[in-house]
Structures are given as structure tokens and as C-alpha cells.
Amino acid sequence: MAAPLADQLDIVIPTIRNLDFLEEWRPFFQPYHLIIVQDGDPTKKIAVPEGFSYELYNRNDIERILGDKAWSISFKDSACRCFGFMVSKKKYIYTIDDDCFVAKDPSGKPINVLEQHIKNLLSPSTPFFFNTLYDPYREGTDFVRGYPFSLREGVTTATSHGLWMNIPDYDAPTQMVKPKERNTRFVDAVMTIPKGTLYPMCGMNLAFDRELIGAAMYFGLMGEGQPIGRYDDMWAGWCTKVICDHLGVGCKTGLPYVWHSKASNPFTNLRKEYKGIFWQEEIIPFFQNVTLSKTCTNAEECYIELADKVRKGLGHIDPYFSKLADGMIAWIEGWRMLNPAKTA
């Protein structure tokens, strides 16, 4: 049986090591094309198991392809994955970290993450009114009494945010006080994140409609030479959620789960995060209150306007945010260079 949307979805993987983890994913990933973004030393040889269709890009490739805009792609940070979003030509993207493996549901059955993400993306979202039985389009459920009939058609889903068994996605302070905590709770549910509500998006198990929201899925300036790390996916999450709300499309979270195999060092993480822990207390109110012009009708236009608002609204916190706004513009310029607008 052919994999659903195998010709319409790319899998993007950032890595610094051999991709042996793909052997476990072979039954699920082999029908799909992989875009591997090698971080760190470009002279290091990355081994990919045989039998996979893939293209591999390292830092030299990023510099060659993007030229004077290559600086906008983070170095020595998993945020480099967004280069894979840019070079893909598919409608959908699934991105996963190389320390994530196949999880099992409570019955012991391996979870096909792509199958569930595709279900999420192909079924509508309900951001304008919360359904207490979670996803009303799932088999065996429906809209509850009192749900407005005028809203039951739902809207297009732009983002499917999956979760993780075993190692939770915690920040450094929480890691330090709960070093042995593991997530063993499998919640068999998907829900739409309501309009006007932000969420901490994690990039290790994430799918999205590249044509609809890909131009805003920029993982920011992180890693070497930057004063902050580990906020790359959250930055993309805040930006895309604001833009999804503006465009009237939805974001889902919940199923599917992956098995997150190893916790990163909390002391290293704290060094990367500590400015962000303070900064986010101003960043989040900014995103909660930012509005976009009605003239912005797609993700590219929204992102360019958002970059200007970031510069004006967050620049007072630290010069980094002015540089980040420049990076957002350079990202869009690179996106347009590799993804020219289709003429009618």
C-alpha cells in the first residue's frame, strides 16, 4: 500500500551525526524523500542508511545557494533545519530530530507518525470555538451540544504539532529540578489551539503545510555568534501562530507521539536559555498583542510586516532583536529567491 502523500511531503532532519536512527523509522519513512541539513563541520562525512531517497546539505551548500543571505540560517544549532523548508518543493513538511525514535501506543503498536500528522493536516481545525470532545472530525466523535452550526465546517489546518514519550521537552530550570522525570502518559487526543492563544512549539516532531505557512516557519538566529539558543522553534511557533490567526487557519497539537531518547545537558541548556527566560516575559505579551494589516493576505506578506513590528516592539530589549528582524527579512528574500511566485 502506497504511503499517503508520499509525493507531496518531504522529511527534514537536522543532524551532526550518522543517521543510524533511520533504520528504526524505515517502515514509515522509506517511501518519502528526506532533506538532511548537516550542522557544524561541513567536511565531516555523514552516513545515511541505504535505501532512502535523500538530499544532503552542509554549511558550504547553504553559503553557495543563499550567498549574502546565508547568515540568516543558524550555525551550530538545530535551527538550521529551516533551510530544508526553504529548498523543499513539496506541499507538506515533516521535521524530526535524530534522537527521536518510534513510540508505541498503549496496546504496544508502533505509532506511524506521518499517517497521524497527515490526518491532522488534511482534516479541518476549529480555532474559533473550542469543542470539549477535542477533534470533532475524528472517527467516533462529533461537535457537542451548543457548538455553533455556522462554525462546524472548520478551517484549513496549517500546523500539526506532535508530542513525545519518555524525555519531556523541558527548559533547563525544570530539567534541573526534575532530572528523572519521564513522560509515560499517552493521551489519545488531538485538539485545535484556540485563536488568540500562543503555545510553545517544539520542532522535534512537527508537520506543517509548507505552501500555506512555510514562509513564516523561520527558526530565528540561534547557535554560534548569537546570545540565545533553544528558542528557535518557539520563535517560529509564536510567529506562525499569530499569522495563522490572522489568516484564519488552524494549528493542532496532540497525537502523534515519538520516543524522545535522550535529555540534553541542563547546564549547557541554561547557558543557552538564560537570556531567553527573561526576554520571553516581554516577547510573549508582544505576540499576544501584535496585529497585522488586512492587506497582508499570505504568510510572506505577514512575515515581512511582523519583522518590522519585531524591530520596533522588541528592539528596546536588546540589539539582538534588530538583528533578528534583519534575519527575518533576509529569510524571506532567500525564500522568494528559491520559491518564486507562480504566475497565473
C-alpha positions in Angstrom: 0.0 0.0 0.0 1.4 3.4 -1.0 2.2 5.8 1.7 -0.2 8.7 1.9 1.0 11.9 0.2 4.5 10.4 -0.4 4.8 12.6 -3.5 3.7 15.7 -1.6 5.7 15.6 1.6 9.4 16.0 2.5 11.0 14.9 5.8 13.6 17.4 7.0 16.2 16.3 9.5 18.9 18.5 11.1 21.9 16.5 12.3 25.6 16.4 13.2 26.0 12.6 13.2 25.4 9.5 11.2 21.7 8.8 10.7 21.5 5.3 12.1 18.3 6.2 13.8 16.6 6.0 10.4 16.8 2.2 10.5 14.0 2.1 13.1 11.9 4.6 11.0 12.5 2.7 7.7 9.0 1.1 7.5 7.4 4.6 7.8 9.9 6.9 6.2 11.3 5.0 3.3 8.5 6.0 0.8 9.3 9.7 1.4 12.1 12.0 0.3 14.5 13.2 3.0 16.2 16.6 3.2 19.1 16.4 5.6 20.7 19.6 6.8 24.1 18.8 8.2 25.1 21.2 11.0 28.6 22.0 12.2 31.8 20.9 10.3 30.9 20.7 6.6 34.0 18.4 6.0 32.6 15.7 8.2 31.1 12.8 6.3 27.5 11.9 7.4 26.4 8.4 6.7 22.8 7.7 5.6 21.5 4.1 5.6 21.0 2.7 2.2 17.6 2.6 0.5 16.4 6.2 1.4 15.8 8.9 -1.2 17.6 12.0 0.2 19.5 15.2 -0.5 22.1 16.4 2.0 23.1 20.0 2.5 26.0 21.3 4.7 27.2 24.8 5.5 29.1 25.1 2.3 25.9 24.4 0.4 23.9 26.9 2.3 26.6 29.6 1.6 26.7 28.7 -2.1 22.9 28.6 -2.5 21.9 31.7 -0.4 25.0 33.8 -0.9 24.8 37.0 1.1 21.6 35.8 2.8 23.2 32.6 4.2 23.9 34.4 7.5 20.2 34.2 8.3 20.4 30.4 8.7 21.7 29.5 12.2 25.1 27.7 12.6 25.8 25.0 15.2 22.1 24.8 16.1 19.2 22.6 15.0 17.6 25.8 13.8 19.5 25.1 10.6 16.6 22.8 9.7 14.6 25.6 8.3 17.0 25.7 5.3 15.4 22.4 4.4 12.0 24.0 4.5 13.2 26.6 2.1 14.7 24.2 -0.5 11.8 21.8 -0.5 9.3 21.9 -3.3 6.6 19.8 -1.6 3.3 21.0 -0.2 3.9 19.5 3.2 6.9 19.2 5.6 7.6 16.8 8.5 10.6 17.6 10.6 12.1 15.3 13.3 15.2 15.3 15.5 17.7 12.5 15.2 17.3 11.5 18.8 13.6 10.6 18.3 12.5 7.0 17.7 9.3 5.1 17.1 6.9 5.3 20.1 4.3 2.7 20.8 0.7 3.2 21.8 -0.8 1.7 24.9 -1.5 -1.6 23.0 2.1 -1.9 22.0 1.6 -1.0 18.4 4.3 1.2 16.8 3.0 4.7 16.0 3.0 5.8 12.4 3.7 9.5 12.9 3.4 10.5 9.3 0.0 8.9 9.0 -1.3 10.8 12.0 0.3 14.1 11.0 -1.3 13.8 7.6 -4.7 13.1 9.1 -4.3 16.2 11.2 -3.3 18.4 8.3 -6.0 17.1 6.0 -8.8 17.5 8.5 -10.1 20.9 9.5 -9.3 22.9 12.6 -11.7 24.7 14.9 -9.8 27.7 16.3 -12.9 29.9 16.8 -14.8 27.8 19.3 -13.5 25.0 21.5 -15.0 21.6 21.2 -14.9 19.8 24.6 -14.6 16.4 22.8 -11.4 17.7 21.2 -11.1 17.0 17.5 -14.7 16.6 16.3 -13.6 15.3 12.9 -12.1 12.1 14.3 -14.0 8.9 14.0 -16.2 8.2 17.0 -16.7 11.9 18.0 -18.5 15.0 16.8 -19.4 18.5 17.8 -21.0 18.7 21.2 -24.3 20.3 22.1 -24.1 24.1 22.0 -21.4 24.2 19.3 -22.5 26.8 16.6 -23.5 25.1 13.4 -22.1 28.1 11.5 -18.6 27.1 12.7 -18.8 23.3 12.2 -17.2 23.4 8.7 -13.9 24.4 10.3 -10.9 25.9 8.6 -7.8 24.6 6.9 -5.1 23.2 9.2 -1.6 24.8 8.8 0.4 23.1 11.6 0.3 19.7 13.3 2.3 19.7 16.5 3.2 16.2 17.8 4.3 15.2 21.3 6.9 12.9 22.9 7.1 10.0 25.2 10.0 9.4 27.6 12.1 12.7 27.8 9.8 15.7 28.1 10.6 18.9 26.2 11.6 20.9 29.4 13.6 24.1 29.8 16.8 24.0 31.8 15.5 25.0 35.2 12.7 22.4 35.0 15.3 19.8 33.9 17.4 20.6 36.9 14.6 20.1 39.5 13.1 17.1 37.7 16.1 15.3 36.3 14.5 11.8 36.4 11.0 12.8 35.2 9.8 10.9 32.2 6.5 11.2 30.3 4.7 7.9 30.4 1.2 9.3 29.8 -0.2 8.7 26.4 -3.2 11.0 25.8 -5.2 9.8 22.8 -6.3 13.2 21.7 -5.8 16.0 19.2 -7.1 19.5 19.8 -7.1 22.8 17.9 -5.2 25.6 19.7 -7.8 28.4 20.1 -7.4 31.7 18.2 -5.5 34.2 20.2 -3.7 31.6 22.3 0.0 31.1 21.9 1.8 27.8 22.5 5.4 26.6 23.0 6.0 24.9 19.6 8.6 22.1 19.6 10.4 21.3 16.4 11.3 17.7 17.1 8.0 16.2 15.9 6.3 18.8 13.7 4.4 18.8 10.4 3.0 21.8 8.5 1.5 23.0 5.2 4.6 24.5 3.6 2.5 26.2 0.9 0.3 27.9 3.5 2.7 28.8 6.3 6.2 27.7 5.3 7.4 31.2 4.6 6.9 32.1 8.3 8.4 28.9 9.6 11.8 30.6 10.2 13.6 29.2 13.3 15.4 32.5 14.0 19.0 33.4 14.7 20.4 30.9 17.2 23.6 29.0 17.9 27.1 30.2 17.2 27.5 34.0 17.5 24.1 34.6 19.0 23.2 35.5 22.6 20.5 32.9 22.8 19.7 29.3 21.9 16.9 26.8 22.3 14.2 29.4 21.4 14.3 28.7 17.6 11.3 26.5 17.4 9.4 28.6 19.9 10.1 31.7 17.9 8.7 30.0 14.8 5.7 28.9 16.8 4.9 32.3 18.1 5.3 33.9 14.7 3.3 31.2 12.8 0.5 31.2 15.4 0.0 34.9 15.1 0.0 34.6 11.3 -2.3 31.6 11.3 -4.8 33.5 13.5 -4.6 36.5 11.1 -5.1 34.3 8.0 -7.9 32.3 9.7 -6.3 28.9 9.6 -5.6 26.4 12.4 -2.9 24.7 14.5 -3.4 21.3 16.1 -1.5 19.7 18.9 -1.5 16.2 20.5 -1.1 13.0 18.6 1.2 11.6 17.2 3.9 10.8 19.8 7.6 10.0 19.2 10.0 8.4 21.6 12.5 11.1 22.7 15.6 9.1 23.7 18.0 11.5 25.4 17.9 14.6 27.5 20.3 17.4 26.7 22.6 18.7 29.4 20.6 21.1 31.6 23.7 23.2 32.4 24.6 23.7 28.8 20.9 24.4 28.1 20.8 27.0 30.9 23.7 28.9 29.3 21.8 28.9 26.0 18.5 29.8 27.5 19.1 32.2 30.4 18.6 35.4 28.4 15.5 34.0 26.8 14.0 33.1 30.1 14.0 36.8 31.0 13.3 38.1 27.5 10.2 35.8 26.9 8.4 37.8 29.7 8.3 40.7 27.2 8.3 38.7 23.9 5.1 36.8 24.8 3.0 39.9 25.6 4.3 41.4 22.3 3.0 38.4 20.4 -0.3 38.4 22.4 -1.0 42.0 21.4 0.5 42.3 17.9 -1.9 42.8 15.0 -1.3 42.5 11.3 -2.7 44.6 8.5 -5.7 43.4 6.5 -3.7 44.0 3.4 -1.4 41.0 4.4 -3.1 38.1 2.8 -0.3 35.4 2.8 2.5 34.2 5.0 5.2 36.1 3.2 3.4 39.4 3.5 2.6 38.8 7.1 6.1 37.9 7.9 7.6 41.0 6.4 5.2 43.2 8.4 5.9 41.1 11.5 9.7 41.7 11.1 9.1 45.4 11.2 6.9 45.1 14.3 9.6 43.0 16.0 12.2 45.6 15.3 10.0 48.4 16.7 8.4 46.4 19.5 11.3 44.3 20.8 14.4 46.2 19.7 14.5 48.1 23.1 15.1 44.8 24.9 18.5 44.0 23.2 20.2 44.8 19.9 19.7 41.1 19.1 16.1 41.7 18.1 17.0 44.3 15.5 19.4 41.7 14.0 16.7 39.1 14.3 14.4 41.4 12.3 17.1 41.7 9.7 17.3 37.9 9.6 13.6 37.6 9.2 13.8 39.8 6.1 16.9 38.0 4.7 15.0 34.7 5.3 12.0 36.0 3.2 14.4 37.2 0.5 16.0 33.8 0.4 12.6 32.1 0.4 11.5 34.2 -2.6 14.7 33.5 -4.4 14.2 29.7 -4.2 10.4 29.8 -4.3 9.5 32.4 -7.0 5.8 33.4 -7.1 3.8 31.4 -9.6 2.3 33.5 -12.3 -1.2 32.8 -13.4 
